[in-house]
Amino acid sequence: MSVKAGTKLDSNILIIGGGPVGATLALALQAKGIPLTILEAREKAASHQDQRALALSYGSRLILERLGVWPELETHATAIEKIHISQRGSFGRTLLKAEEEGQPALGYVLPYGALSAALDRALDRFPQVQMINNAEATFIEPGIDHASHHATVAFKQAGAEKTMRSQLAILADGGRSLGDIRGMQRETKDYGHDALVTKVQCELPHYNIAYERFTPAGPIALLPNGERDFSLVWTGKSEAIGDLLQLEDGQFLASLHRHFGDRLGRFLQVGKRMRFPLRLAYLNPVTAPHLVVIGNAAQTMHPVAGQGFNVGLRDAWTLADMIEETPSPAWGEAAMLHRYQQARRTDTRGGIFFTDFLVNVFSNEIAGLSALRAGGLGLLDIAGPIKRRLVGKMSFGPTG
């Protein structure tokens, strides 16, 4: 099946969402010479000062290198050379080391704004990219087999309602909900937990070590971010996180020290504290006729293993390859969409299962389970092949 003769399309490729996942897809398509349009809800450069921390896997760094933007980003990135995984109240622990896996780093911590700015500057060099800012998508209608061979996207811009038709629409805006999309079912699981996110300074240097500390209340992650700072992700029950937000800075730092321990000395300073609810959500399927959903719009995971954003970048990279390999008249048709779903199924399902498993196993106090967890962490630390497999999966997804 091909595009219906006489159908006038506004864009053959339309990306909804110009954040890092959508921009990565657009830049990968420019390397293949494919013109496209991006609808972005924010003003141009609105996100360039955003200091939220992103955890990039080593595999994501390689994607950004291939796109030519990593040299600009490297000065903003803090390498994670080791990951220390432990459980509060036990001696079991695992230490993952980049040097043992033949990698310069296990991952990197990077400001969201730095990545967004680098990708936007790279896209500005390509005249085949039409960027439409201040365009908030409000509705997406997939194609209908044997009737219409395009997707229709409605959006608001400057108070006016507009529509665009595209042979292949890609929803990459994970931060906004458009409600139900015909042919797609969203499965959700609320953890009843929130994440508190902020930046803290410690008494001792981080030596490029990231920490994942499991406690009965929920995991605490400290990611090196800058010379002496850490990005903190502290998860727990919504009420408990709400209480932490109400503490004065000194009280908060003392509470963090009690939960984390003495490994980094005292916690000296804390930045602005923010919270967001945690849930598992995924679309089934992630495609409809002439429509593909990628990144957090397709699957939202618990941040315990830092997988969500990296899975989204791999969505973008795989889809760009799929578009290049498919003759343009067949973009968005059933055969192409089936190949994309098959190519991404193992990675997305694996990421969802892994993060959900960690939350379920490490965030409860069933009698006897604490000792089993401690023993498991200790065994993992001496099981070289299993550690290598774990690092490979975290770095590269199913090909690791």
N, C-alpha and C positions, 0 to 999 in steps of 0.2 A: 504494500500500500504506500502511496506517496501523497504529497500535498495536493489537495484538490485543485484542479486546473482553474485558474481565474481568481483564486483566493488571494486577496491583497493582505499581506502581513506587515505589521509595523516593525517587526524585528524577527529575524530567524532564530536568534538566541537572545533570551531575555532573562537576566539575573535579578531576582528580587532580594535586595540586601547587599550593600557595598562594604560590609565589615570584613574582617580578615579572611573568613572562609570564602565569601563571595568574591572578594578581590583576588584571592589566590587562584580561584577558578578562572576569573577573567584574564589574569596575567598569563596563566598556563595556556589559555586559548590564543592569546596574542603571539606566543612563541610558535604557534601553529598557523598563524595568519588568518584567524577566524574572527570576523567582525561581530559585535554584540552591543547590547544596550544594558545598562545597570539602572535600576530604580533604587534610590537611597533615600530613606525617610529624613535623615539629618541634613543640615547644611554642610557645604564643603568644608573639610578640615575640622568639623566640630569635635571629633574624637581624638585629635592629635595630641592633646594635653592630658589625656586619660592615663592616670598612673596605676590603674589596676594591674595586678601581676598576672601574667600568663605563664603557665608551665609548659615549655616546649620539649618534646622528646628529641633524641638525637636524629631520628628519622625525619622529623619535621624540619630540623635544621637543614638536612640534605635537600628537602624540597625547596626551601627558601634559597639555598645555594644555587640550585638549578635555575631558579627564576631570576638570579642575579641580584637579590636584595640583601643577602646575608652580610656582605662586607659592610654595608651601612648600619646594620643592626648589631654587629658584634660588639661595638663599643658600649651598647646599652645593655648587653646581656651578661648575666652572672652564671657561670658554669656550675653545674652540679656534678661533682666528681665522685661523690659517695652518697649512698642513701642508707641511713641507720634506722632500722625498723625494730621497735621494741614494744613491750606490753607493761603497763604500769603494775607494779607489785610483783614482778617476777624477774628472773635472771635471763630468761630466754631472749635472744635477739639475733638479728641477721644484719650483715653489713654487705651491701652491694658496692662494687668498685669498678669504675670505668676502665682502669688500667688492666684489670683481669679479663675484660671483654674486648680489649684491643680498640677501645673507643677513646677519643679525647675527653668526652663527657658523657654522662648518662642522660643529661638533659640541660635545659637552660631556663632561667627566669628572666622575663622580658616585660617591660611596660606595654600594655595594650596600645597606648597612643603611639609609641615608637614604631611598632609593627604596622599600625594603621597608616601612619604618615609615610613610611617607606614604600608600602604597597601602592598608596595613592600617587606618590611621585613617579613611581615606575609606570603606572597606567597612563599618566599624563603624557607620556612620550609616544603613545600609540593613538593616532587619529581614528583608527577603526573602532575605538571604544567611545560610545555615546553615554555619558554620565548624566542622569537626570536627578538632581538633588531636591530635597523638600518634597519628595513624592512618597507618600505613605500608602502602601497597598492595603486595600480594604476587603478585597474578595478575589478569589481565583477560581475560575471555572475550567476544569480540564477539558480536553477534546472529547468528542463522542464518536466512537467507532462508526464508520460508514456514513457519518453525517457531517461532522466538522473535524478537520485535521489540523487543529491548532488549539492552544489554550488562550483564554481571555483573562486579562488581569485588570481589575478596577483599582484606581488609586485617586487620592486627593492631592492636589497641588494648588497652593495659593487660593484655597477656598473653593476651587472648582473640582468637579467630579470628571475624571477622564478614564479612558480604557485603552489598552493596547492588546493586540493579538500577536501571538508568537508561535512559531513552529515547535520550539522547545522552550518552556519556561522552567527556571530553576529557582526554587524557594530556598534562600540561604540566610534568611533573617530570623535567627533563632530567638531573638529577644522580644518578638511581638507575636501575638496570637491572632490569627485570622478566623478563628472558629473552625468548624468542620469543613473539610474539603471532600467533595463527592468522590467516593471510591476508596477513601482512606479512613482507617480506624485508629484512633490514638488510645493506647493502653497506658495507664498511669498507676503508680504505686507511691503513695505518700509515706515518707519515713517518719513523719511526726517530729522531725529534727530540723533545725536551722543551722546555717553556717555563719559564724562571725568572722569577718575578714578585716585585717588591718596590717600595719607594719610595726615591728618592734625592733628596738636596739638592745643588744646584749652586752654584758660585761666582757665576755671573751669573744675572740674572732671566730667566724664560722668555718674557716678552712675549706670552703666549698662543699660542706656536708649538709645534706637535707635530712630532716628527721620526720619520721612517721611514728607517732606515739599513740598506741591504742589504750584507751581507758574505758571503764564501765559506762561512762556517760557518753562516749563517742570519740572518734579519732581526732588527734591534734597533729597538724602538719606545719612544720617550719621549713621554709624554703629560702636559701641564701639569696639575698637581693641587695646588691651593693657591697661596700667594703665590710661593714659590720652589722648590717641590718638583715632581718628576716621578714618575709611575707608570712603571716600567720593565717591559717585556716583552722578554726576551732569549731567543731561540730558538736551538737548536743540537743537535748530536748528543747522545744521552742521556749518553754517557760524559763529553763535554765539560761539559755542564751539571752533572753530578755533581761534577766537579772544581771548578767555580766555587762550588758550595755548601760545599766544604770550606775555601775560602780564608778567612783572617781579613779583617775589614772593610777594612782599609787595602789589602791585596793585591787584594781584589775591586774596589775603587774604581779602583785603578791599572790593572787589566786592562780595566775598562769604558772608561777614558779612552783606552787604546791602541786599542780597537776602534772607539770612536765618534769620537774626534778632539777638537779644541780649541774647537769652536764655543760651548760653554757654560762654558768655563774648567775648573777642577778640579771633580771630584765630591767633596763634603765629607762626606756622611753616607749611610748605607744602613740601611734598616729590616730587618725579618725577611724572609729569603729563602725562597720556596716554589717548588715545581716541580710540573708536571703533564705527562703525556705528550700528544703531539699526534697527532691522527689525523683523517681525514675519514670521516664516517659519515652515512649517510642511509637512511631507510626508503623502500621502493618496494612498494606505494603507502603513502601516509600516512593512509589511511582504510580501515576495514573496516565492515561493517554496524553502525551505531549507535555507532561509535567514530571519533574524529579525534585524531591525534597532532600536536602543535604545538611550536614552539621547539626547544631543543637535543635534546629527545627525538625530534624528527623529522629534524633535520639538525644535525650538529656540524661546524664549520668551523675551519680554521687561523685563529689570531687576527691574521694579518698585515695584514688590511685592516679589522679591527674590525666585521665584518659580522654575525656570528652572532646576537648579542643583538638587534640591530635588525631582522633578518629575523624573529626570534621575535615581537617586538612587532607587526610587520605581519601575521604569522599570526593573532595574537589579534584585532586590529582587523578584519581581513577576515572571520574566522569570526563575530564578533559581528554584523556586518552581514548575513551569510548567514543566521544564526539568526533575526534580526528579519524578514528578507524571506520566510522560509519559514513556511507555516502550521504551527502547533505539532503537529498530528497527523503531519506528514511529517518532523519532525526526525529525523535519523539515517538516513533512507531513501536509496536509491541516487541519486535525482535530485539531492538536496541535496549529497550527498558528491561527486558528479561535478562539480557547479558549483564547489565549494570547491577541488577539485584543479586544475581549469582556471584558476581565479582566482589560485592561488599558484604554479603551475608555473614561469612565466617568472622570477619573483623568486628562488625558491629555487634553481633550476638556474643562474641567472645568478650568484648569490652563490657557489655551489659552484665553478663554472667559474673565476670571477675569482680567488678565493683560491688554488685549486689551481694555476692558471696562474702566479701571482706566485711561489709557492714553487718550482715547477719551473724557471722561467726565471731567477730571481735567486739561487737557492741551489745553483748548481753552477759548475764552472770548466771547461766545455768550451772548447777552444781557439777564440779569436776571439769568443766570446759576450760577454765582458766589454765589448769595444769596441762591440758592437751595443747592449748594454744602455745604456751611457753615451750613445750617440748617440740612442737612443730617448727617454731622459729629457730630453735637451737639446731634441729636436724637440717633445716634449709641452709643454715650458715656453713655446714660442712659438706653439703651435697652439691658439688661443682656443676654437674650437668644440669641439674634442676635450676640452679641459680642462673646459668647461662641462658637456659630456655626462658626464664622469667624476664631477664633483661632484654632478650631479643624481642619478646612479645611487647614489652613496654616501649621499646625503641621503634619497632617497625611493624607492629601488628602481626597478622597471620604469617607473614613471610619471615619473621624474626626467628 
